Amino acid sequence: MGVGPIHVPVGAEAHRWLQCVGEADYDALKSADLQSRVSSSWRLRVRLIAENERGAPLRDSGLLWLSSHVLTMTAEVRDAVLPVLAGQGVFAPLRSDDGDFWMFVPDLCDALNEARSCVTRFSSGRVMYVRRYDFHPDRLVNRAAFRIPQERYLFCDQRVVDALSGESGVGFRQVWPAP
């Protein structure tokens, strides 16, 4: 199978979203070992944000924004996207008093072609951000979703975008090949 466009998730305004309950949950979400944490019995605590800052209700969706490096969803959406994401990472239930929510944390894949990407680094050499992505296509064969060592973002191919096309809480922006 050939490698098609690669996308990153983008939160959709005017839709319900999830928020970490405490600072420890937020720190865990940002941590490099998130996948190993959720593979254990530990559960990230979240709350549903259903109103905007003026108190107006936000639109419902089965795909909810939490962060750019995970997908969060209801159990129904998880069941629908499972055939595409099976074997691509870890699905973990979230702890919430507001509903039955799940998080998908993709596997790590060393697929970024740094020589052909536009990478900005700190003086230490660590990657600050990637302005333009280029990937090694041979490393993405049969990869529907993945993370790269240089950044925490979740990347996904067109199969994931298509499987989630009926949900409006999160959109997808194509990052490779450059649109």
N, C-alpha and C positions, 0 to 999 in steps of 0.2 A: 504494500500500500504506500502511495506517495504521501509526502508531507505537505499539507495545505497551510493556509494562513494560521498564525498564532495570535491569540487574543489575551487581554487581561480584563478582569472584572472591574466595573465602575458602578458605584452606587447611584441609584436613580432617586432624584428628588421627589418629594411628595408621597413617598411610600414608607410604610412601617420599616423599622430597622432594629437591630439588636445592639445592646451596649453592655460591656462588662460591668458586673455589679461592684467590684472593688478593685483597688489598686493592684492587689496580688493577682487577680484574674487578668487585668490588663497587661501586667508584666509577663505573665505566663503566655498570653497570646502573642506577644512580641518576641518571645524567647526562641532561640535556635533549636531547642529540643522539644518544641510543641508536639511534634508527631509522636515521640516516645512517651510524653506525658499522657496524651489522649489514648495511647495504646494500652495504658494501665487502667486502673479503676478510677483515676482522678478525672473530675469533670469540671469544665469551665462554667462559671456561673454568669448568666446573662439575664437581662430584663428586656422586655419588648417596649420600644418607644412607639406609641400609637398616635401621638399628637405632636404638632409642631410647637415651636416656642410661644406662639400666640394662642395655643389651645385648640386649634383646628385639627380635626381628625386627618390622619394620613391614610393613604390607600393601602388596602390589604394585598399581600402577595405571598406565595409559598416560598419564594426565594428572597431572603432578607440580607441587607448589608450589615456586615460587622467589621470587615477588614479586607484589604486588597490581597491578602495571602491565604485566605480560606474562602470556601463557599459555605454559607449557612442557609438552612432550609427547614421546611416542615417535613414530617415523616412521609407525607404523600409525594412530595417532590423528590425526596431521597429515593423512594421506591421507583420512581419514574426514571431517574438518572443513573441508578445503580448499574444497569447493564453496560453503560458507557464508561463509568468510572471504576468498575470492579477491577482490582489488581493495580490501580493507579495511585493508591494512597490509603488513608485511614478515614473511615466514617466513625464519628464518635457522638454519642448523645450529649446534649448540653443540659445543665441544671438551670431550670427556670420555673417560676411560679406562674408564668404567663402562657405556657403551651409546651408542646412536644417538638423541640427543635434539635437539629442535627448539624454537625460541622464536618466538612470534608477537608482534610489536610493532605495535599498531594506529596508524592515521593520526590526526593531530590534527584535531579538529572543534570550532569555536567555537560550541558548542551550549548552554552553561550560561546560563540566564536569571538573572543575578545579582540583578536587582531582586526576583525572587520566590523566590530561594533564601535560605537562612540561612547567610551567609558571615561568618567571623571573620577579621580581618586583623591583621597586625603593624602597628606604628606607622608603618612605611615605606609602608604601603598594600598590600604583597604579601599574598596569601591565605595564611592560616595553615592553615585547614581549612574544609570545607563541612559543616555539620551536617545540612542538609536541601537536597536537590537539586530544582531545577525546570529543565526543558530547553525549548528552542524546538523544538516538534515538527516544524516545517517544515525544520529543519536536520538532522533525523535520518532523513528519508525515504531508504530504501535503505541505511542505515547499520546493519550488523550488529554492528560493534565500533568503538570510537573512544576517544581520549583528549581531554581538554579542556586549554586553556592554563593554567587555574588550578591544576590538580593533575595528578599523574602517573598516577592510577588508570586501569585498563582498565575501560571500560564496555561492556556488550554487551546485545543484545536477546534475546528468547525463542528466536529461531532458533539462536543459539549455545548457549544452555542446553540446548535440545532435542537438538542435534547431539552434545553431550558428555554426555548424560544416562546413558550406559552406563558412564561412568568415575567412580570414587569418590574420587580423590585430591584433587580440588578441588570445592568446592561453590559456589553462587551465592546472593547475598543481593540481594533486590529493593530498589532505592533510589528508584525513581520509576515510576509515582506512588507516594507513600508508602504502604507496606502497611498 
